[in-house]
Amino acid sequence: MKSLAAIAAALLMLGATSAANAKGCIKGAVVGGVAGHYAGHHGVLGAAAGCLYGRHHAKEQEQERRQQQQSQVNGQGKL
């Protein structure tokens, strides 16, 4: 129960940040928190790691999306 309260507090703190910084973090934190809890009652550590991974993954997806748009604008993506 203590880890659930810590995760909820962390999510509330993350909710106060801008949307650009939180993109991917909430989903990663939830998944990481659950995985950490079942892997030895390290829910907070799992949530923090999941948040970092989620942000990293969201940043990579955004970069790929921008590259695709750029290639289409330059005419490289047309057949």
C-alpha positions as CSV (number, residue, x, y, z in Angstrom):
1,M,0.0,0.0,0.0
2,K,2.9,2.3,0.7
3,S,4.3,1.9,-2.8
4,L,0.9,2.6,-4.3
5,A,0.7,5.9,-2.4
6,A,4.3,6.7,-3.5
7,I,3.3,6.0,-7.2
8,A,0.2,8.1,-6.9
9,A,2.2,11.0,-5.4
10,A,4.8,10.6,-8.2
11,L,2.1,10.6,-10.9
12,L,0.5,13.8,-9.3
13,M,3.9,15.5,-9.4
14,L,4.4,14.4,-13.0
15,G,1.0,15.7,-13.9
16,A,2.1,19.1,-12.8
17,T,4.8,19.2,-15.4
18,S,4.2,20.3,-19.0
19,A,2.6,17.9,-21.5
20,A,5.8,17.7,-23.6
21,N,7.9,16.4,-20.6
22,A,5.2,14.0,-19.5
23,K,4.6,12.4,-22.9
24,G,5.1,8.6,-22.4
25,C,6.0,9.0,-18.8
26,I,2.6,8.2,-17.2
27,K,2.1,4.9,-19.2
28,G,5.7,3.9,-18.5
29,A,5.4,4.7,-14.8
30,V,2.3,2.6,-14.4
31,V,3.7,-0.4,-16.2
32,G,7.1,0.0,-14.5
33,G,5.4,0.4,-11.1
34,V,3.4,-2.8,-11.5
35,A,6.4,-4.7,-12.8
36,G,8.6,-3.4,-10.0
37,H,6.0,-4.3,-7.4
38,Y,5.8,-7.9,-8.6
39,A,9.6,-8.2,-9.0
40,G,10.3,-7.7,-5.3
41,H,8.2,-4.8,-3.9
42,H,10.2,-2.1,-5.8
43,G,7.2,-0.3,-7.2
44,V,8.6,3.2,-6.9
45,L,11.9,2.3,-8.5
46,G,10.0,0.5,-11.3
47,A,7.8,3.5,-11.8
48,A,10.8,5.9,-12.0
49,A,12.6,3.6,-14.5
50,G,9.3,3.1,-16.5
51,C,8.9,6.9,-16.7
52,L,12.4,7.4,-18.0
53,Y,12.0,4.6,-20.6
54,G,8.5,5.9,-21.6
55,R,9.9,9.4,-22.2
56,H,12.8,8.0,-24.1
57,H,10.5,5.9,-26.3
58,A,8.1,8.9,-26.9
59,K,11.1,11.1,-27.9
60,E,12.3,8.5,-30.4
61,Q,8.8,8.1,-31.9
62,E,8.5,11.9,-32.2
63,Q,11.9,12.1,-34.0
64,E,10.9,9.4,-36.4
65,R,7.6,11.1,-37.1
66,R,9.4,14.4,-37.9
67,Q,11.9,12.6,-40.2
68,Q,9.0,11.0,-42.1
69,Q,7.3,14.4,-42.5
70,Q,10.5,16.0,-43.6
71,S,11.1,13.3,-46.2
72,Q,7.6,13.7,-47.6
73,V,8.0,17.5,-47.8
74,N,11.3,17.1,-49.7
75,G,9.7,14.7,-52.2
76,Q,11.7,11.7,-51.0
77,G,8.6,9.8,-49.7
78,K,6.6,10.0,-53.0
79,L,6.5,7.1,-55.4
